[in-house]
Amino acid sequence: MSEPTGATRRRGPFQVGDQVQLTDPKGRHYTFTLQAGNQFHTHKGMFPHDELIGAPEGTVVRTTGNVPYLALRPLLPDYVLSMPRGAAVIYPKDAGQILAMADIFAGAKVVEAGVGSGALSTYLLRAVGDTGSLASYERRQDFADIAKGNVERYFGGPHPAWKLTVGDLQDNLIETDVDRVILDMLAPWECLDVASKALVPGGLICCYVATTTQMSRTVEALREHGTFTEPQAWETMVRTWHLEGLAVRPDHRMIGHTGFLLTARRLADGVEPPLRRRRPAKGSYGEDYETGPETELSLVERAAIRKAQRQAASHDARDLPE
């Protein structure tokens, strides 16, 4: 049985063409591609690539200036943060949430719109594996070229599960019976029709948006579309810690807001979504919003309303003149 695409580049001694991440004594990272006869240069000296070829991961090499560097293969989060960019990349914290909360599984059939620099595409391809499929759509040719280079550099060549199309998702989507649709774009609400038609019943749509206005509009569009369950939205923030002897405290800097994630499931054809059972807060919808979400009061809410009405009636009765 052959190994999954790219797996041989993730273990064993360093080989020509491998990505290498060096860490200096101050914790700074330097990433390069290993090539026979080349040299790695820094203001602290240099060393030949040949010293690493055939060496195991975790090797320490020293420059001509006697500065030690720890050599490891970069993890995927390290790789996507250091690779060439056209558009901004989806941060590892959000990519991990997409893989987990969108339930990307081996063999899944996934559609992605908004490839950017290929960071999320690389995560998705590792998750679906050679037996799955990822159809990526990118409007801009220059972004698609950068993404293609980044993905193939990571896997050591083309991935058999990946198809990259330059063009708008609405005009070019041909995939059917799709398990997951991932939208990373400015206006994901414009693609709900084609996403709904492509998804299997129970399939999931995941939208990555940057602002609260985008999030609000996408949520309302999902509700109004009528083929999706009630959407869920969240964001994640990562705070690292300083660890030095007894000085254990949160770092002063953290990875805060990068974007919001929205998910919803595809209903079976002909099924109407259940009515929402919670009441919107007063003022949640503007005066010009005519068709606020339909609500169904729970038994507790109905009882509370009847109690308030009885109390008001009793109060009015006490105020009547004798």
HELIX and SHEET records of a PDB file:
HELIX    1   1 ALA A    7  ARG A   10  5                                   4    
HELIX    2   2 HIS A   49  GLU A   51  5                                   3    
HELIX    3   3 LEU A   76  SER A   82  1                                   7    
HELIX    4   4 PRO A   92  MET A  101  1                                  10    
HELIX    5   5 ALA A  119  VAL A  128  1                                  10    
HELIX    6   6 GLN A  141  PHE A  155  1                                  15    
HELIX    7   7 LEU A  169  ASN A  172  1                                   4    
HELIX    8   8 PRO A  188  CYS A  191  5                                   4    
HELIX    9   9 LEU A  192  ALA A  198  1                                   7    
HELIX   10  10 THR A  212  HIS A  225  1                                  14    
HELIX   11  11 LEU A  299  ARG A  318  1                                  20    
SHEET    1   A 4 HIS A  29  THR A  33  0                                        
SHEET    2   A 4 GLN A  19  THR A  23 -1                                        
SHEET    3   A 4 PRO A  68  LEU A  72 -1                                        
SHEET    4   A 4 THR A  59  ARG A  62 -1                                        
SHEET    1   B 2 GLN A  39  THR A  42  0                                        
SHEET    2   B 2 GLY A  45  PRO A  48 -1                                        
SHEET    1   C 7 TRP A 162  VAL A 166  0                                        
SHEET    2   C 7 SER A 133  GLU A 138  1                                        
SHEET    3   C 7 LYS A 109  ALA A 113  1                                        
SHEET    4   C 7 VAL A 178  ASP A 184  1                                        
SHEET    5   C 7 LEU A 199  VAL A 209  1                                        
SHEET    6   C 7 PHE A 260  ARG A 265 -1                                        
SHEET    7   C 7 GLN A 232  TRP A 234 -1                                        
SHEET    1   D 2 TRP A 241  GLU A 244  0                                        
SHEET    2   D 2 ALA A 247  PRO A 250 -1                                        
END                                                                             
